[in-house]
Amino acid sequence: MSLTDAQWARIEPPLPDRTPRRGGRWRDHREVVDAIAFKFRTGTQRAHLPERYGNW
């Protein structure tokens, strides 16, 4: 289950801009937040996240 658009509208504004920076891979903030929420709801390991959350 992903965040609704209304939930995302409340979370997104304080996040830093999505400009790629040195030293790491840029990821879509919403994808990351959804993946973190899924991990904590299910207790799954990061390596076992569904593909829809990207390659961790």
C-alpha positions in Angstrom: 0.0 0.0 0.0 1.4 3.3 -1.1 0.8 6.8 0.3 -2.3 8.6 -1.0 -1.8 11.8 -2.9 -3.2 13.7 0.0 -0.7 12.1 2.4 2.2 12.8 0.0 1.1 16.4 -0.3 1.7 16.8 3.5 5.0 15.0 3.5 6.7 16.2 0.3 7.1 20.0 1.0 9.9 19.9 3.7 12.0 17.3 1.8 15.1 18.7 0.1 15.1 19.3 -3.7 15.7 16.3 -5.9 18.8 17.7 -7.6 21.3 14.8 -8.1 24.4 15.2 -5.9 27.8 13.6 -5.8 28.3 10.5 -3.8 25.0 8.7 -4.2 22.2 7.6 -6.5 19.3 10.0 -6.8 16.0 8.3 -5.9 12.5 9.6 -6.1 11.5 10.7 -2.6 8.0 9.2 -2.9 9.4 5.8 -3.9 11.8 5.9 -0.9 9.1 6.9 1.6 6.7 4.2 0.2 9.5 1.6 0.5 10.3 2.6 4.1 6.6 2.4 5.1 6.3 -1.0 3.4 9.4 -2.3 5.2 8.0 -1.2 8.6 4.5 -2.5 8.0 5.6 -5.9 6.9 8.9 -6.4 8.7 10.6 -7.5 5.5 14.3 -7.1 4.9 15.4 -4.4 2.6 16.7 -6.9 0.1 13.3 -8.5 -0.2 11.3 -5.3 -1.0 9.1 -5.7 -4.1 10.6 -4.4 -7.4 8.1 -1.5 -7.5 10.3 0.2 -4.8 13.4 0.1 -6.9 16.8 -1.7 -6.4 18.0 -1.4 -2.9 
